[in-house]
Amino acid sequence: MTTKNILVIDDDVSFCMLLNTFLTRKGFGVSTAYSIEEAKQLFEQTKFQLILTDVRLPDGDGVEILKHVKEEDPTIQVILMTGYTDIKTAVNAMKLGAFDYVAKPINSDQILDTVQQALSKSADKRTVGQSSVNTKANSTKDNTTSADYVKGKSEKSKQLHHFIEVVAPTNISVLIIGESGTGKENIAHSIHKKSERAQAPYIAVDCGAIPKDLAASEFFGHIKGSFTGAANDKTGHFEAANGGTVFLDEVGNLSYDVQVQLLRALQERKVKPVGSSKEIDVDIRVIAATNEDLQKAVKEGKFREDLYHRLNEFSIQAPRLAERKEDILSFANFFLQQSNDELNKNVKGFSPEVQAFFLEYEWPGNLREMRNIIKRAVLLCMDNVVGIDVLPAEIFERSDEDIDESNSSIFETQKEEDSLKLYSSKSEEKTIRLALEKAKFNKTKAAKILGIDRKTLYNKIKLYDIEV
């Protein structure tokens, strides 16, 4: 695997070294600079595929770096790192050819995702050649965006993406409903990317993580000295997203008082920073998400009905992974490749036993659970394929607990089940074959009959070379 060279430019030495260490562990070659002059010197010495630069630098700004890089080599991608107060500068920089910007404080998953996308685009540009860089730019960006998720071929997936395509070009507020881990933020970001606001800011807000006392400041900003601890002016999420999209994740967690403030801002499209007498006009689209039953919360008086209707101009149900059986292996392969990139591994695929288990498993944690399980498995995998032995034991236990009682008809009598367990000491292989036949080759049920966990059963099947 060819090492990708990245140049990080930031005058905050601690932050610069932290980012250097993080990206180096992910398998990238990283150089650091603390000024524009130092960066230009490194640029002459090393061939970089990507530049990560702060907007504000001691001897200039990130836009100057961007212009210099694009003049030297248009295929090199530039990502700007910015505080909320510099977001307008970052958006303008994107018009000059920057790949993207990330808001500080940096989220490790987000920065890694953006870096990988940028490097992918850089590689695509080198493939098509310098003469077609400009004509290919838009289509390359679209391809990169679509690589962030698997569309899927199941009916649930087709319906989901039909809704995204239909609602994205409008300014309608969208409420995404779904269990934890179903990819609600991914859906929201897809809507933003396919909208006319795609080049404007996209600000994601975790409503459950905002303390009640600080909610107004977080959403609408504050001026210096407006309350104890307000040492500087702060731009709120709504102003930062002006012209773009605000994603309110887990909106059902907002306190009732904050709901009132939010409703007013959405109705009037104006915000007033804490401590200020001046209102600021904002042009934003709101996408909200929840894993709660907001209609029930409305009936119980926990969520304002008028806010609910304001947010729910169009609703999208994020399907559970178990409802998308046809897509499970596609998602698994996607997360496998993602994990390979993140961990600098080269695992080729999944064993037949693992594929069968993935298709049978109910995935209570949905896509998030699958991603975490596969990342862990890739980390532990010593072979070319992921085997049963590197899957966490708890998912086998959880899966056994989830077997519906209605499936108990496979046990004709408790006496017969006991006899199978006793018989296993005489002829283990024959007992396993008998249990599999009795369970119609459903390995979960067969393991239940045998009184063993599924991981043990898979190992026995492999040991005796039993075809299932």
C-alpha positions, 0 to 999 in steps of 0.5 A: 500500500503506497503511503500518502503524504499529508502536510498539516499546517497550524500554529498551535503546536500541541494540536499540530502534533496531536493530529500528526500522531493520529494520522501517522497511526492511520498509516499516512506519512505526515509532515507539520509546519507552523507558518506559511513560510515553513509550509512553502519550504516543505512543499518544495522538498516533498510531494504531498497529496493533501494539505490540512491547514488552519484558516488563521496562521501567524503570517497569513491565512489558509486561502494563501496556502490554497492559492499557492498549492493550486497554482503548483499542482491542481491535483493536490487537495486542500482541507481547511480547519476552522473555528465557527467564526471563520466558516464564511472564509472556509466556504469562500475558499471552497469556491477557490478549489478547497476540497472541504473544511472541518470545524474545530474542535476536530472530530477524529472520525470526521477528519479521517473520513474527510481525509480519505475522501480527499485522497480518493479525489486526488487519485481520481484527478491524477488518473484522468490527467491534468487536462481534464481536472476542471471538467471532472471536478463536479462528477468526482465530487459526486462519486466521492459523496456516494462512496460514503454509504451503500445505497442497497438493493432491498426495497427498504433501501430503494424507498429510502433513497427515493425519499432522499432524492425527492426531498433534497432539492426542496427547502422542506424541513425533514424529520428522520425517525429511526433506531439508534445506529440506523444512519440517521446523520448519514441520511441528513448529510445525503439530503444536504449534499443533494440540495441547492445548499450543498456548497454552504455549511452543514452543521450537525448538533447533538441535542442530547449533549447540550446542557440546558443552561448553555443551549441558547448560547450554543444555538444562537451565540453570545457576546463577550461578557454576557454571562460568567465565562463568556470571555469572547464572542461566540457564533451560534450553530444557526448563524454558522450554518447561514445559507446551509443546513442545521442537523438537530440529532436526537431533537427529542432530548431538548428541554421544554424551555429550549424547544420554545426558543428553537420554535421562535427561531424557526418561525421568524428565521431570526436569532438573537445572541445571548446578551445582544439586542441585535437580531440576526437574519438566518437562512437555514434548512433544518433536518432533525432526527430522533429515535423516540416516539415524538407523537407520544411525547407530544401527547404526554406534554413533553414535546411541543406540538407546534415544534413537532409539526414545524420539524415534521414537514416531511418524515423519513423512516430510517430502516433497521438493518434487519429489514435490509437483509439483501444489503447486509453483505454489501454493508459488511464489505463496505465496512471491511474496506473502511476498516482496512483503510483505517487500520492499514490492513488488507483483509480480503473478505469474510469466511462462509460461516461469518457471512451466514452468521451476518445474514442470520443475526438480528443486528440490534445495534444496526449499522453502528454495531456492524461497523464496530464489530467489523473494525474489531474483527479486522484489527484481530484478524491474522488471516486473509479473511475474517473468521468466526474466531475474531467475532466478539462472543457477546453477539453470539450470546445476544443472538441466542437470547433473541431466538423467538419462542415461537421457534420452540416447535423444533424441539419435539420434547424436552426428553428428546433434546436431553437425549441429544446432549447425552448422545453427543459424548458417543458421536459428536459429529453424528450428533451435530449432523442430526441437530442440523437436520432437525433444525433444517440447517438453521445453525442458531437453532441447532446450537440451541438443541445441542446446548452449546453456543453458536461460536462453538458450533461453527468451530465444530462444523469446520472441524468435521468439514460438515457442509451446510 
